[in-house]
């Protein structure tokens, strides 16, 4: 989902179909992820949470500045961080 945030920030009004295809997931999976994103942000103050919604076809992010400039940078993981994420993902998938 972290990559999704960067992707959406760079593509205002992106089509749900295009975003799902870019991430190799179904549109339903994408919409499910989009339902979680508004609960994310740098703090729990209202203005810092992500204000993302869809109109059924496109995705609109109304406050992309809420995450600051660091969110525009690609996610970089150390080898141990990537391994931990893969192990956790595999554990959840089984």
RODO-595273 format. One line per 4 residues: number of its first residue (from 1); their letters; for each residue x negated, y, z negated of N, C-alpha, C. Coordinates in pm, whole numbers, plus 32768, in hexadecimal, padded with zeros to 4 digits. Example, Ala and Ser with C-alpha at 12.3 -4.5 7.8 and 13.67 -1.06 7.14 Angstrom:
<sites>
1) AS) 7AD9:7DC7:7CF4:7B32:7E3E:7CF4:7AD8:7EB6:7CF4; 7AFB:7F1F:7D3C:7AA9:7F96:7D36:7AF6:8003:7CED
</sites>
This chain:
<sites>
1) XXXX) 7FAE:7F88:8000:8000:8000:8000:7FAA:807E:8000; 7F2F:8073:7FCC:7EDA:80E9:7FCC:7EBA:8116:805A; 7EA6:80B9:80B4:7E8D:80DD:813F:7F0A:8119:817E; 7F7D:80EC:8153:7FFC:8120:8186:8009:81B5:8165
5) XXXX) 7FDF:81DC:80EE:7FE7:8268:80C6:7F94:82BF:8124; 7F19:8295:813F:7EC2:82E1:819A:7EFE:82E4:8226; 7F30:8274:8254:7F6B:826A:82D9:7FDF:82CC:82E8; 8037:82CE:8285:80AC:8326:828C:8085:83B9:8282
9) XXXX) 801F:83D5:8236:7FF3:8460:8228:7FC4:8496:82AF; 7F85:8440:82FD:7F50:8469:8380:7FBA:8469:83EE; 802F:8430:83D3:8096:8421:843A:811F:844A:8406; 8137:84CA:83F5:81BB:84F6:83C5:822A:84C9:8423
13) XXXX) 8295:8496:83EA:8307:846B:843A:82EE:83EB:8487; 8290:8399:8457:826F:831C:849D:82EA:82C2:84A4; 82F6:827A:8513:8366:821E:8524:834E:81A0:84D1; 83B6:8170:848E:83AD:80F8:843B:8378:8083:848E
17) XXXX) 83AB:8073:8505:8381:8005:855D:82EB:800A:8578; 82B7:8082:8596:8229:8091:85B6:81D0:8077:853C; 81FA:80A7:84C8:81AB:8094:844F:81A7:8000:8429; 8219:7FBE:842F:821E:7F2F:8410:81C2:7EE1:846D
21) XXXX) 81C4:7F01:84EC:816F:7EBD:854D:80DC:7ED8:852F; 80BA:7F53:850C:802F:7F77:84EE:7FF8:7F2A:8476; 804F:7F09:8417:8023:7EC3:839F:803E:7E2C:83A4; 8078:7DFE:8413:8090:7D6F:8423:80F7:7D38:83C2
25) XXXX) 815B:7D89:83A2:81C6:7D5E:8348:824C:7D76:838A; 82B5:7D3F:8351:833A:7D55:8388:836D:7DDE:835C; 83D1:7E0D:83A1:840E:7E8D:837C:844B:7E85:82F1; 8486:7E13:82CF:84BF:7E01:8249:8454:7E09:81DD
29) XXXX) 83E0:7DCC:81F7:8371:7DD3:8196:8342:7E63:8185; 833A:7EAB:81F4:8310:7F37:81EE:8372:7F8A:819D; 83F2:7F79:81B7:8458:7FC5:816D:8451:7FA4:80D8; 8436:7F26:80B9:8426:7EFF:802D:83AE:7F46:7FEE
33) XXXX) 833F:7F4D:8036:82C9:7F96:8005:82E8:802B:7FF5; 8334:8061:8053:8356:80EF:804C:83AF:810E:7FD3; 83FB:80AB:7FA7:844E:80BE:7F2F:83F8:80CB:7EB2; 8380:8091:7EB4:8325:8095:7E40:82D0:8114:7E41
37) XXXX) 82A9:8143:7EB7:824E:81B5:7EBF:827B:8231:7E72; 82FC:8252:7E6E:8322:82CA:7E22:8306:82BF:7D8C; 82E7:8248:7D5D:82C3:8237:7CCF:822E:8246:7CB9; 81E4:8264:7D24:8153:8270:7D1C:812A:8303:7D22
41) XXXX) 80B9:8320:7CEB:8085:83A7:7CEE:8014:83B5:7C8A; 7FE3:842F:7C7A:7F71:8445:7C23:7F99:8454:7B91; 8017:846B:7B76:8047:8473:7AEC:80DD:845A:7AEF; 811C:8466:7A7E:81AC:844E:7A7A:81FC:84CE:7A73
45) XXXX) 81BE:853E:7A93:8209:85BA:7AA0:824E:85B8:7B27; 82C5:85EA:7B2D:8316:85E2:7BA6:82D1:860E:7C25; 828A:867D:7C24:824D:86B1:7C9D:81D6:8662:7CCE; 81A2:8608:7C7A:812D:85B9:7CA0:8151:8532:7CDC
49) XXXX) 81CE:8509:7CD0:81F8:848A:7D0A:8212:849B:7D9F; 820A:842F:7DEA:821B:8436:7E7B:82AE:8444:7E9F; 82CA:84A5:7EF0:8353:84BE:7F1E:835E:848C:7FAE; 837D:840C:7FBA:8383:83CA:803D:840E:8391:8051
53) XXXX) 8446:83A9:80C8:84C7:836B:80E7:84CD:834B:817B; 8535:8305:81A3:8548:82E3:822F:85D6:830A:8259; 85E6:8319:82D9:866C:8332:830E:869D:82B6:8359; 865C:8245:833D:867F:81C8:8380:8629:81AD:83F9
57) XXXX) 85E9:8214:842E:8594:8204:84A3:8507:823A:848B; 84FF:82AA:8444:847E:82EB:842C:8464:82FA:8397; 83E3:8309:8376:83B8:8319:82EB:838C:83A9:82D7; 83C1:83E7:826F:83A0:8473:8252:8362:847E:81C8
61) XXXX) 82EF:84BD:81C2:82A9:84D5:8144:82AE:856B:812D; 82F9:8594:80C8:8314:8622:80B3:82A9:866B:8063; 8253:8623:801A:81EC:8667:7FCB:8165:8620:7FD4; 812B:8616:804B:80AC:85CE:8059:803A:860A:8008
65) XXXX) 8043:8688:7FE3:7FDA:86C7:7F93:7FDA:8696:7F03; 8040:864A:7EDA:804A:861B:7E50:7FD4:85C3:7E28; 7F97:857F:7E89:7F27:8526:7E68:7E9F:8569:7E71; 7E98:85DF:7EA8:7E18:8622:7EB4:7DC8:85F0:7F2B
69) XXXX) 7D56:862D:7F41:7D04:860F:7FB6:7CC9:8582:7FB3; 7CAF:854C:7F3B:7C70:84C8:7F34:7CC7:845A:7F6F; 7D48:846F:7F76:7DA1:8409:7FAD:7D93:83FE:8045; 7D5C:8464:8084:7D4B:8462:8115:7CD4:840D:813F
73) XXXX) 7C7E:83EC:80DF:7C09:839C:80FF:7C2F:8308:8105; 7BEF:82BD:815F:7C0C:822D:8167:7BE8:81E6:80E4; 7C31:8180:80C5:7C16:8131:804E:7B91:80E8:805E; 7B3A:80F5:7FFC:7AB9:80B0:7FFD:7AB0:805B:7F7F
77) XXXX) 7A9F:7FDB:7F90:7A96:7F80:7F1F:7A0B:7F42:7F19; 79D9:7F31:7EA0:795E:7EE4:7E8C:7981:7E51:7EA1; 791C:7DFF:7EB8:7934:7D71:7ED2:7981:7D2E:7E60; 795E:7D4F:7DE4:79A4:7D11:7D73:7A35:7D3F:7D69
81) XXXX) 7A4F:7DBD:7D8D:7AD9:7DEF:7D8C:7B2D:7DA9:7DF8; 7AF3:7D9C:7E6F:7B3A:7D59:7EDD:7B56:7CC7:7EBA; 7AF4:7C85:7E7E:7B06:7BFA:7E56:7B74:7BEC:7DEF; 7B76:7C46:7D8D:7BDD:7C42:7D26:7C68:7C55:7D63
85) XXXX) 7C74:7CAF:7DC2:7CF6:7CC5:7E04:7D21:7C4A:7E53; 7CC3:7C0D:7E9B:7CE4:7B95:7EE8:7D10:7B22:7E8E; 7CC8:7B0E:7E21:7CEB:7AA3:7DC4:7D76:7ABC:7D89; 7D90:7B38:7D62:7E14:7B5A:7D29:7E82:7B47:7D91
89) XXXX) 7E6A:7B72:7E0C:7ECF:7B63:7E75:7EEC:7AD0:7E91; 7E84:7A7F:7E93:7E99:79EF:7EAA:7EE4:79AF:7E36; 7EC7:79DC:7DBD:7F0D:79A5:7D48:7FA1:79C7:7D4C; 7FC0:7A40:7D76:804C:7A6B:7D7F:8093:7A22:7DF0
93) XX) 804C:7A07:7E5C:8088:79C8:7ED1:80A9:7935:7EBC; 806B:78F6:7E59:8084:7867:7E43:80F2:784F:7DE0
</sites>
